[in-house]
């Protein structure tokens, strides 16, 4: 079974997908980790970012990015060496990952990598084009969203800002909306809700509640899926 969870930055895709996968006994395939690893690899190789849009499949493959499941955890490697999550989520990568994700050769190369991994087991996959491009025949498609200010607070808390100020929230919300516009208007695999995706607005939901909503949807699509508790 494939569960596709799409949505804009800060909507809670990855954390929700991870929790849903754990509860169902599925594997969690984090597409964002792939893009972050490719971004980090390009930075380490010293490839100027203005050259990224012209990258070809050979150059993308030569970056040496691979992924493997260790238990139910997806671990990224570059050149055969595991990459700590902190490195993937550093500010330099975060500022450039949207550009990497817009590169046609990157998306084409990664498409098959993701589909290969989904053949291994039941999976929960999150991203921005999972239900529209990567797995258009997914058994369940969910589109998570939330108000920009809510997503901004979540992002700031995730970065360790215990009590973000109103100005910080406003600035972060503006950055997220700019990212949304970039993702929605890119020529290749733009961010959009699949016509058959269930919209889940998480603005006023607790984390546990949004997980439960998706679990209920999964069980309704495939009753034999029971999960862990």
C-alpha positions in Angstrom: 0.0 0.0 0.0 1.2 3.5 -0.8 0.0 6.5 1.2 1.0 9.8 -0.4 1.2 13.0 1.7 1.7 16.3 0.0 1.6 19.9 1.1 3.6 23.1 1.5 6.5 23.8 3.7 5.7 23.7 7.4 2.4 21.8 7.0 3.8 18.9 9.0 4.2 16.4 6.2 7.4 14.7 7.3 6.6 14.4 11.0 3.0 13.3 10.3 4.1 10.8 7.6 6.7 9.4 10.0 4.2 8.9 12.8 1.6 7.4 10.4 4.2 4.9 9.1 5.2 3.9 12.6 1.6 3.3 13.7 0.8 1.3 10.6 4.1 -0.7 10.5 4.9 0.9 7.1 8.2 2.4 5.9 8.5 6.2 5.8 10.0 7.4 2.5 11.0 11.0 3.1 11.4 12.6 -0.4 12.7 15.8 1.1 15.7 14.0 2.6 16.7 13.1 -1.0 16.5 16.6 -2.2 18.4 17.9 0.8 21.1 15.3 0.3 21.5 16.2 -3.4 21.7 19.9 -2.4 24.4 19.2 0.2 26.3 17.0 -2.2 26.3 19.8 -4.9 27.5 22.3 -2.3 30.3 20.0 -1.2 31.3 19.5 -4.8 31.5 23.2 -5.3 29.0 23.3 -8.1 27.9 27.0 -8.4 24.2 27.1 -7.8 23.6 29.2 -11.0 24.7 26.0 -12.8 22.2 23.8 -11.1 19.3 24.3 -13.5 21.5 22.8 -16.3 22.6 19.7 -14.4 22.2 16.5 -16.5 21.4 13.0 -15.3 25.1 11.9 -15.4 26.2 14.8 -13.1 23.3 14.1 -10.7 24.1 10.4 -10.5 27.8 11.3 -10.0 27.0 13.2 -6.8 26.9 9.8 -5.1 23.7 10.2 -3.2 22.1 7.0 -2.0 19.5 6.0 0.6 18.8 2.8 2.5 16.5 1.7 5.2 18.0 0.8 8.5 15.1 -0.8 10.2 12.3 1.6 9.5 14.6 4.6 9.2 15.7 6.1 5.9 19.4 7.0 6.1 21.0 9.2 3.4 24.6 8.8 2.3 26.9 10.8 0.1 29.8 8.9 -1.5 29.1 5.9 0.7 29.2 7.9 4.0 26.1 8.5 6.1 25.0 12.1 6.4 23.8 13.3 9.8 20.3 14.8 9.8 21.7 18.0 11.2 23.8 18.4 8.1 20.8 17.9 5.8 18.7 20.5 7.7 21.4 23.2 8.0 20.7 26.7 6.8 22.8 26.5 3.7 20.9 23.5 2.5 17.5 24.8 3.5 18.1 28.1 1.6 18.9 26.2 -1.6 16.9 23.0 -1.6 13.9 24.5 -3.5 16.3 25.4 -6.4 17.6 21.8 -6.5 14.1 20.4 -6.4 13.2 22.5 -9.5 15.9 20.9 -11.6 14.4 18.7 -14.3 17.3 16.2 -14.3 17.1 15.9 -10.5 13.4 15.1 -10.5 13.7 12.6 -13.4 16.6 10.8 -11.7 14.9 10.7 -8.3 11.6 9.5 -9.7 12.9 6.0 -10.3 14.8 6.0 -7.0 11.6 6.7 -5.1 9.6 4.1 -7.0 12.3 1.5 -6.4 12.1 2.0 -2.7 8.3 1.8 -2.7 8.5 -1.7 -4.2 10.1 -2.9 -1.0 7.1 -2.7 1.3 4.0 -0.7 2.3 5.1 2.9 2.5 4.1 6.4 3.5 5.7 9.0 1.2 5.7 12.7 1.7 6.6 15.6 -0.6 5.1 18.1 -2.9 4.4 16.0 -6.0 4.0 12.6 -4.6 0.3 12.1 -5.4 0.4 14.0 -8.7 3.7 12.8 -10.3 5.6 10.2 -8.3 2.7 7.9 -7.3 -0.4 9.0 -9.2 -2.0 5.7 -8.4 -1.4 5.8 -4.6 -4.0 4.0 -2.6 -4.5 7.1 -0.4 -3.6 10.7 -1.2 -3.6 13.4 1.5 -2.9 17.1 1.1 -1.9 18.7 4.3 -2.1 22.4 4.7 -2.3 25.1 7.4 -2.4 28.9 7.7 0.9 30.5 6.9 1.3 31.9 10.4 0.7 28.5 11.9 3.3 26.9 9.7 5.7 29.8 10.5 5.5 29.1 14.3 6.0 25.4 13.7 9.1 26.0 11.6 10.6 28.4 14.2 9.9 26.0 17.1 11.5 23.2 15.0 14.6 25.3 14.8 14.8 25.8 18.5 13.1 29.2 19.0 11.2 28.6 22.2 9.1 31.7 22.0 9.3 33.4 18.6 8.3 37.0 18.5 5.5 38.4 16.3 8.0 39.9 14.0 9.9 36.6 13.6 6.6 34.8 12.9 5.7 37.4 10.3 9.1 37.2 8.6 9.0 33.4 8.5 5.5 33.3 7.2 6.6 35.6 4.3 9.5 33.2 3.6 7.1 30.3 3.5 4.7 32.0 1.2 7.6 32.9 -1.1 8.6 29.2 -1.1 5.0 28.2 -1.7 4.8 30.5 -4.8 8.1 29.1 -6.1 7.0 25.5 -5.7 3.5 26.1 -7.2 4.8 28.0 -10.2 7.8 25.9 -11.2 7.7 24.4 -14.6 8.5 20.8 -13.4 6.2 19.0 -11.0 4.6 22.0 -9.3 3.1 21.9 -5.9 -0.6 21.2 -6.2 -3.3 19.1 -4.7 -4.2 16.0 -6.7 -7.8 16.0 -7.7 -8.5 12.8 -5.6 -6.4 13.9 -2.6 -8.2 14.4 0.8 -7.5 17.9 2.1 -6.6 18.0 5.8 -6.2 21.5 7.3 -3.9 21.1 10.3 -4.1 24.7 11.5 -6.3 23.9 14.5 -5.5 20.2 15.0 -3.1 18.7 17.5 -0.4 16.6 16.1 -1.9 13.4 17.5 -5.3 14.3 16.0 -3.9 14.9 12.5 -2.2 11.5 12.7 -5.4 9.9 13.7 -7.3 11.5 10.8 -4.9 9.9 8.3 -4.9 6.6 10.1 -8.7 6.5 9.8 -8.5 7.3 6.1 -5.9 4.6 5.5 -8.0 2.0 7.3 -11.1 3.0 5.4 -9.2 2.5 2.1 -7.8 -0.9 3.2 -9.6 -2.4 6.2 -7.0 -5.0 6.8 -4.5 -2.3 7.9 -4.7 -2.2 11.6 -1.4 -0.7 12.8 0.2 -0.5 16.2 -2.2 0.7 18.8 
